[in-house]
Amino acid sequence: MRSNKVHVLKRPKIRQSWNKYNLYNLSRAELPIFRDRTFFQQKWTSKALTRGYHGETINEKHWRRMFRHTIRAVVPFDHNQLARSDGHEQAEGRGSGLDSPPDSKTRMLPRTPYMNMTYAPIERRLDTAIFRALFASSVRQARQFAVHGYVKVNGKKMVYPGYQLNPGDMFQVEPEKVMFATGAPKNARERRATRSLRKRPKETSQSSPSQASSPSAPEDSTQTEPDTPIQDPRTTLKELIGQAKSMLTSSSSSDLSAKRKQDLRAFKRTLQRTLSRPNILSDSIDAQLLELTHKLNLDPSPATETTPSRPKRGPPRARPESILLRKALEEARDNPIDASKPYATPWRPRPFMSAFAFVPRYLEVHHRICSAVYLRHPVARPGLGEVPTPYPTDLNGLAFNWYLRRR
């Protein structure tokens, strides 16, 4: 991907990307001055600006074939008026309807931005829909996901990023790719941990033939050793405490909010209290997390159930540290620290994402399973054009006139 050439600061151009340089260009973008330009120059400049954002990866000849001079729009009706009458009063009087009384107030609708729908055919493309559904950080990355076979349309693999979606089509992207696209990148320390993790299998593979050729090794040693060693739960808790300490003392701790740091410190204190308790037994990490969560439910003890003198006041309330530990254990299980992932773990959104985190009305997105449905084609309605664009209506109107071939 030509990321170094796409986002230029000297001559800013707005792209469909979450890049920080693109956000900077978007914040300092200025409209062109058309004072001393001819109508042809105004149309050409508007076309060049808008095409840099809408379909920058599409060939101009291809886009001209996609362009439509008709624009989809809807006009909302007053449902109260439709319920009161069937429209017969429109034919009364002299055939054009009765005049409304002078004291009646008619609802004034805002203007419909028809010209913002100039690039509506591009929104049907698969790569643009993936970007609009927040499954990729740019249209170029969405094209890469489609070409590499990570995208399915209606349950079938689709490797053509220019596929035209129809109303009702469902597309989905592999969750790991979506987490990589929308997650924060790794810092230098996390990248070093990933490189050291990749070197370990090579070292073990080189040492395994020498161990197999040694005559002193017993033949049935593999049968006596278990396949998966049982990990001590106390060791697991100590590892969780170490991870909390490393997150608080690392260089990336400045990115954490104050509330997050308070939660981490309270989580570390609660784990230390849990270590001091006896009889912490489990077979695996998942079983231990389930066991600790079950212990923190704080069910009434049998001693309190057998005493008939005290009335039952309902289940006791859990203490704040118990609730925090339960949430922290569930988060550690669902969002663990894994150096083998290509993104920073535990997963967190990438920076500068909030400015682009919106979903258009014509898409229905389910972020847990990384799938979306193309409900309908985008339309224009009073005060709103459903095609997201950073440019005003006048600039899009000039670009629309350019493609009408009335030059």
CORZI-V960156 format. One record per residue. N is the residue number from 1. PHI is phi in whole degrees, -180 to 180 (999 if undefined). Layout:
N_PHI / N_PHI
//
This chain:
1_999 / 2_-90 / 3_-70 / 4_-74 / 5_-96 / 6_-73 / 7_-99 / 8_-108 / 9_-91 / 10_-70 / 11_-122 / 12_-67 / 13_-132 / 14_-88 / 15_-120 / 16_-87 / 17_-157 / 18_-93 / 19_-63 / 20_-68 / 21_-69 / 22_-67 / 23_-65 / 24_-66 / 25_-64 / 26_-67 / 27_-74 / 28_-110 / 29_-71 / 30_-126 / 31_-75 / 32_-69 / 33_-95 / 34_-104 / 35_-68 / 36_-110 / 37_-112 / 38_-76 / 39_-65 / 40_-64 / 41_-67 / 42_-64 / 43_-66 / 44_-67 / 45_-64 / 46_-65 / 47_-64 / 48_-66 / 49_-69 / 50_-70 / 51_-72 / 52_-66 / 53_-98 / 54_-91 / 55_71 / 56_-68 / 57_-90 / 58_-96 / 59_-65 / 60_-63 / 61_-67 / 62_-67 / 63_-68 / 64_-64 / 65_-73 / 66_-80 / 67_-64 / 68_-127 / 69_-80 / 70_-89 / 71_-123 / 72_-80 / 73_-151 / 74_-130 / 75_-122 / 76_-73 / 77_-101 / 78_-76 / 79_-68 / 80_-68 / 81_-66 / 82_-66 / 83_-75 / 84_-77 / 85_-139 / 86_-103 / 87_97 / 88_-71 / 89_-70 / 90_-71 / 91_-101 / 92_-82 / 93_72 / 94_-97 / 95_100 / 96_-110 / 97_95 / 98_-72 / 99_-73 / 100_-73 / 101_-61 / 102_-65 / 103_-86 / 104_-78 / 105_-106 / 106_-93 / 107_-76 / 108_-92 / 109_-88 / 110_-68 / 111_-67 / 112_-90 / 113_-79 / 114_-64 / 115_-70 / 116_-71 / 117_-95 / 118_-60 / 119_-102 / 120_-64 / 121_-61 / 122_-70 / 123_-68 / 124_-80 / 125_-66 / 126_-66 / 127_-66 / 128_-68 / 129_-66 / 130_-64 / 131_-68 / 132_-67 / 133_-83 / 134_66 / 135_-97 / 136_-147 / 137_-85 / 138_-161 / 139_-68 / 140_-65 / 141_-67 / 142_-64 / 143_-63 / 144_-65 / 145_-61 / 146_-69 / 147_-67 / 148_-83 / 149_86 / 150_-98 / 151_-121 / 152_-125 / 153_-122 / 154_56 / 155_85 / 156_-117 / 157_-66 / 158_-126 / 159_-104 / 160_-106 / 161_-68 / 162_-91 / 163_-63 / 164_-87 / 165_-77 / 166_-109 / 167_-57 / 168_100 / 169_-72 / 170_-113 / 171_-124 / 172_-145 / 173_-122 / 174_-60 / 175_-59 / 176_-64 / 177_-71 / 178_-68 / 179_-65 / 180_-69 / 181_-73 / 182_-100 / 183_-88 / 184_-71 / 185_-73 / 186_-78 / 187_-88 / 188_-65 / 189_-66 / 190_-70 / 191_-68 / 192_-65 / 193_-65 / 194_-68 / 195_-65 / 196_-69 / 197_-69 / 198_-73 / 199_-79 / 200_-64 / 201_-59 / 202_-67 / 203_-67 / 204_-69 / 205_-70 / 206_-76 / 207_-85 / 208_-68 / 209_-64 / 210_-68 / 211_-71 / 212_-71 / 213_-83 / 214_-72 / 215_-75 / 216_-76 / 217_-74 / 218_-69 / 219_-75 / 220_-98 / 221_-70 / 222_-71 / 223_-79 / 224_-81 / 225_-80 / 226_-72 / 227_-70 / 228_-119 / 229_-66 / 230_-80 / 231_-96 / 232_-68 / 233_-62 / 234_-65 / 235_-64 / 236_-64 / 237_-65 / 238_-65 / 239_-65 / 240_-64 / 241_-65 / 242_-64 / 243_-66 / 244_-65 / 245_-65 / 246_-65 / 247_-69 / 248_-80 / 249_-101 / 250_-75 / 251_-70 / 252_-84 / 253_-69 / 254_-68 / 255_-77 / 256_-78 / 257_-78 / 258_-65 / 259_-65 / 260_-66 / 261_-66 / 262_-63 / 263_-64 / 264_-66 / 265_-66 / 266_-66 / 267_-65 / 268_-66 / 269_-64 / 270_-69 / 271_-66 / 272_-65 / 273_-67 / 274_-67 / 275_-65 / 276_-76 / 277_-80 / 278_-83 / 279_59 / 280_-102 / 281_-123 / 282_-164 / 283_-97 / 284_-144 / 285_-67 / 286_-64 / 287_-65 / 288_-66 / 289_-62 / 290_-66 / 291_-68 / 292_-66 / 293_-64 / 294_-69 / 295_-68 / 296_-84 / 297_-69 / 298_58 / 299_-70 / 300_-64 / 301_-71 / 302_-66 / 303_-67 / 304_-74 / 305_-76 / 306_-84 / 307_-84 / 308_-83 / 309_-72 / 310_-87 / 311_-72 / 312_-79 / 313_-108 / 314_89 / 315_-68 / 316_-69 / 317_-81 / 318_-77 / 319_-74 / 320_-59 / 321_-69 / 322_-68 / 323_-65 / 324_-65 / 325_-65 / 326_-62 / 327_-66 / 328_-68 / 329_-67 / 330_-66 / 331_-68 / 332_-67 / 333_-80 / 334_-81 / 335_-129 / 336_-80 / 337_-89 / 338_-132 / 339_-74 / 340_-78 / 341_-76 / 342_-79 / 343_-121 / 344_-69 / 345_-123 / 346_-62 / 347_-63 / 348_-147 / 349_-63 / 350_-73 / 351_-66 / 352_62 / 353_-90 / 354_-65 / 355_-69 / 356_-113 / 357_-86 / 358_-148 / 359_-121 / 360_-65 / 361_-72 / 362_-87 / 363_-122 / 364_-117 / 365_-113 / 366_-118 / 367_-78 / 368_-73 / 369_-108 / 370_56 / 371_-136 / 372_-147 / 373_-120 / 374_-83 / 375_-71 / 376_-161 / 377_-77 / 378_-66 / 379_-130 / 380_-104 / 381_-134 / 382_-55 / 383_83 / 384_-153 / 385_-112 / 386_-77 / 387_-89 / 388_-66 / 389_-149 / 390_-86 / 391_-108 / 392_-74 / 393_-67 / 394_-64 / 395_-68 / 396_-67 / 397_-66 / 398_-66 / 399_-66 / 400_-63 / 401_-67 / 402_-65 / 403_-81 / 404_-76 / 405_63 / 406_-102 / 407_-104
//
